[in-house]
C-alpha cells in the first residue's frame, strides 16, 4: 500500500518506554511568571501538586523534532533547497519545517498544520508523555541538602566582552544521576507489516540515538542537559488489544539487556517486528 498523508484508521500502537538518566545537571525552565520573590533566576519546571521536577513531553518532542529536521536538511541538495525553503514555518522567532511530502520523515512523525504553504493538516503519529521523576531518584534527592527541594543551584557568570565585568546568575538544575520515566507512543495508521511503518520506527530509533549524544533542556553548551536512555522496552498493542472480549494481548517485543547499546537494541526490535532481511 502506498504511503498516504493520513489514513484516518487505527491499526494499533507501539510503545517505547525506559529511563532518562541525567549524565549532567538538567535544566528545563519554568515560566518566569511562576518565580517567587527571592527565588532563583532560572527555576526548573515542577509538578504543581507534588512540587517534583519533571520533563515535559513537549520538551522531549521538541528536541526530537529539531534533531529530525537537522538530519533531514543535511541530506538535501544545498544547490536546490535553501535554508529558508526547508525551514519554511515561523512561530514567533523560531523557524521549523513543515511540508506535504508523504515521504518526509519529519512530517510523518510530528505532523503539520495547514496554511498557505501546506495544503492540509496531518496529525502527528508520535506522541510523547511527560517524564516523571522515578521513586528511587526522589528518595536519593531527598537525602541530600542543596537548599532546594530535589534540585541544585548552579552559579554562572556572563562576562562583558570589553571590560570583563561579571554578571552572576543562578540556574536551578536537576542534579546529575537523576532518572525520569519516559514513554513514546507511535500510532499505527497502517498495518504493522507495511514498509512506511518500519521507516517511521527506524527514524524514531535514529533520533533517540542522536538524543544520547545531544542535549535536552537549556544551557546545553554550558554543561547541562546530557542524558542517556536506559532500560528500554518496546511493546506492541494491536487494535484487538483495545476491543472488548478476549482480544489479542499486548506483546513485549524486546527489552534492553544490561550493557546492550542503543544500536544493538533497536536492531533487535526491528528483527523481532519485521524478521531477518526484511
C-alpha positions, 0 to 999 in steps of 0.5 A, a space after each residue: 500500500 502506498 504511503 498516504 498523508 493520513 489514513 484516518 484508521 487505527 491499526 494499533 500502537 507501539 510503545 517505547 518506554 525506559 529511563 532518562 538518566 541525567 549524565 549532567 545537571 538538567 535544566 528545563 525552565 519554568 515560566 518566569 511568571 511562576 518565580 517567587 520573590 527571592 527565588 532563583 533566576 532560572 527555576 526548573 519546571 515542577 509538578 504543581 501538586 507534588 512540587 517534583 521536577 519533571 520533563 515535559 513531553 513537549 520538551 522531549 518532542 521538541 528536541 526530537 523534532 529539531 534533531 529530525 529536521 537537522 538530519 533531514 536538511 543535511 541530506 538535501 541538495 544545498 544547490 536546490 533547497 535553501 535554508 529558508 525553503 526547508 525551514 519554511 514555518 515561523 512561530 514567533 522567532 523560531 523557524 521549523 519545517 513543515 511540508 506535504 511530502 508523504 515521504 518526509 520523515 519529519 512530517 510523518 512523525 510530528 505532523 503539520 498544520 495547514 496554511 498557505 504553504 501546506 495544503 492540509 493538516 496531518 496529525 502527528 503519529 508520535 506522541 510523547 508523555 511527560 517524564 516523571 521523576 522515578 521513586 528511587 531518584 526522589 528518595 536519593 534527592 531527598 537525602 541530600 541538602 542543596 537548599 532546594 527541594 530535589 534540585 541544585 543551584 548552579 552559579 554562572 557568570 556572563 562576562 562583558 566582552 570589553 571590560 570583563 565585568 561579571 554578571 552572576 546568575 543562578 540556574 536551578 538544575 536537576 542534579 546529575 544521576 537523576 532518572 525520569 520515566 519516559 514513554 513514546 507512543 507511535 500510532 499505527 495508521 497502517 498495518 504493522 507489516 507495511 514498509 512506511 511503518 518500519 521507516 517511521 520506527 527506524 527514524 524514531 530509533 535514529 533520533 533517540 540515538 542522536 538524543 544520547 549524544 545531544 542535549 535536552 533542556 537549556 544551557 546545553 553548551 554550558 554543561 547541562 542537559 546530557 542524558 542517556 536512555 536506559 532500560 528500554 522496552 518496546 511493546 506492541 498493542 494491536 487494535 484487538 488489544 483495545 476491543 472488548 472480549 478476549 482480544 489479542 494481548 499486548 506483546 513485549 517485543 524486546 527489552 534492553 539487556 544490561 550493557 546492550 547499546 542503543 544500536 544493538 537494541 533497536 536492531 533487535 526490535 526491528 528483527 523481532 517486528 519485521 524478521 531477518 532481511 526484511 
